Amino acid sequence: MTADKPIIQIIGGGLAGCEAAWQAVKRGCRVEILEMKPARFSPAHCSADLAELVCSNSLRSADLSSAVGLLKEEMRFLESLIMAAADATRVPAGKALAVDRQLFAAFITEKISSHPDIEIKRREIQSLSELSDGLKIMATGPLTSSPLAGSLRRVTGQRSLFFYDAIAPIVTSDSLNYNVVYKASRYEDGPGDYLNCPLNREEYEVFIEELARADQVRARSFEEEKYFEGCLPVEVMLARGKDTLRFGPLKPVGLPDPRTGREPYAVIQLRMEDKEGSHYNMVGFQTRLTYPEQKRVFRRIPGMENAEFARLGSIHRNTFVCGPEVLNPVLQVKDKPDLLLAGQLTGVEGYVESTAMGLLAGLNAARLARGSSPLIPPPATAIGALVNHVSRSSPERFQPSNVNFSLFPPLHSPEGKKIPKKFRKARRAELAMKLIQGEWLRWEPSEGKE
């Protein structure tokens, strides 16, 4: 490390922590990453690598006309390490950006560990008081340990909120029955990138009957079940009505079965997990079923009669703060300006959104450390819409959110007229990219072009 550069400490070596570190060293700082693995693992982690993906391997839509696709493009312009890793380790997934999770984590681990201005210290931090003076970023993610969450709670003066997130199973591709399973991407000609397990009406009704009566892992007596609406367990969705799954993750529209030429009654989609196509993720099949019941029920799905599971589904608690009460728009804790939060702790949901908050926290921590003013991205950008949500929403109604166009300000033409709906997404993307490339990201001459 270069001794004359200011140093920033980052707790957590996940997506947000690694992105924050990358942005900070690009702006003339040194970084210490404090990562507890492999000495201690959270309930959802198993690899010593940094930036381990514990849920899906999908970073969702790659389409620039979607809010998350736009967010990715903004981050690419800002030279995001996580986006570079995703693009380098991409696997086929139709219009989505999915990655080989092992190669993805290895790519980031190598970049971070080999950087001369980044030091990784493998030890667990249980209290913010263990850190040295100076700027620090807390990016411990949704599974922040109880002692460290308690330390943050004492600093912020408010009780951390939480909800439950669920993980979908992964199956081996050679255990599937390809007399039934077929390749197709929704509405696309050709074989497509997804594997599809079709169900007729009778098969669907048998499946949901078995799912409804299956044993589940119950919450402990002191735990309140608060699920994120964008990642509900399949059994929770089923409890809302027998057709909820058919209009959700089992939607058959645009996926005709080549054996019949017709759309099935329902379809379970499987998404590639690695470049070799040896493993597939059950799309939208987050679950809290017990492990034996997952095997029994999911093997009732046509084409999965002999499925071998490389990973079974599970649930875990996600911790986050009430951002509007705790954070300012540059992600500093209001009552402790030398501490910035990043990732899902801020109240965003999703890999890309968590990374974006790490990017902004790293960028602003570096600017503060070097005596520059921090930056607030315009709310008409995807990253700006997110930070506006976590710092300026109504505290009474605050909930974690993915990026979506409802978080953006109203869109009008230069003449002040409302833009027709069919043109809005393209116009939002065009405006956001102009803003990202514009005045708010012009650095002082001494710093140079980032």
C-alpha positions, 0 to 999 in steps of 0.5 A: 500500500502507498502510505500517503493515501487516505485509508478507508475501512470496509466491513464485509467482502460481499458484492457491495463491499468489493464494489465500494473498495474498487471505487475507493482505490480508483479515486486515490485511497487505500482500503482495508476489507474486513471479512469474517470468512472463512473463520466464520460463515453465515447460515447462507455462505459456504465459500471463502471467496469474496462476492459469493452469490448465495441466492439466484445466479441471475442479475435479472434483465439486461434490457436497457428499457428495464430499470435494472437493465438501465442501472447496470448500464450506468454502473458499467459507465462508472467502471463497476468491478461487479459488472465487469465480472458479470460480463466476463462470466456470463451464461446463457439466460435469454434476456437476463444477465446470469453468471457462473457463480463460481467463476464470478466470485473467483474473478472478483476475489482475484481482482481485489486480492491482487490490487496493491492498495487493497488489504484483506483482513480475514477476521470477524468484526462484532462492534463498530468500536473495533474500527480505527478512526477515519472513514469506514463503510459497513457492507455486511449484507442482509445476514449481519451478525447479531452483535454487529447489528446491535452495535449499528443499532446503538449508533443509529438509535433505532431498531433494525428492521428485517424480513425473510428472503428465500433461496431456490434449489439447484438441480444437476442437468444430467438428472433431468428427463429430456423426453419431457423437458424442453429448451425455450425462452419466452416468446423467442424462436429457436431452442432458447436458453431455459429448460422447461418442465411442462404440466397439464392441468391434472399434473399441476393440481397434483403438484400444488396439492402436494406442495400445500401439505408439505412440511415447512421449516417454521420460524422460531418463537422470537422471529416475525415472518416478513417476506419481501414481496419480490421473492416470496416462497412458493408455498406462500404464493400458493396460500394466496390462491391455487392459480397464483403460481400459474400467473407467477413463476409457473406462467406458461405464456410464450413457452409452447411445448414442442411435443404438442405445439401448444402452451402447457397449463403451467411450466417450471423453468430452469436457468443455467447455473454454470458455463458448462450447463451442468447445473440449473436453478429452479426459477422463482422456486424460493422455498421454506420446505424441509429438505426431505419434502423438497425432494419429495414434492419437486420430484413430482414435477414432470421431467424431474422425477429423478432430479438430483439436487446440488443445493436445496432451498432455504430461508434466511433473515435479512437485516436493514435499517430504516434508511430515511431515518438513518441515512443522508443521500450520500449514504452517511449515517446522519448521527455518525458521518464517518460511517457510510452504509452500503448494500442491502443494509441501506434498504435496497433489494437485489444483487445489482441494487446492493452493488450500486449502493456499494459503488456510491458509498465507495465513491463518496467515502473516497471523495470525503477522505480526499477533502472533496464534496460527496456526490448525490446522483440525480433522481432521474438516474437509476442509481439516483432513484434508488438512493432517493428511495432509501434516504428520502422516502416516508419512514412510516411506509419504508420497505426494501425495494428493487429498482423500478421506474415508479421510484423515478420522478415524473417524466415530461417532454421538453415542452412540459407535455406528458410523454406517451407510455410506449416511449417512456422507458426509452426516454428514461434510459436516454435521459439517465445516461446523459445525466450519468455522463454529465455534470455531477460526475465531473471530477476536480482536475487533480483527480482526473477522469475516473 
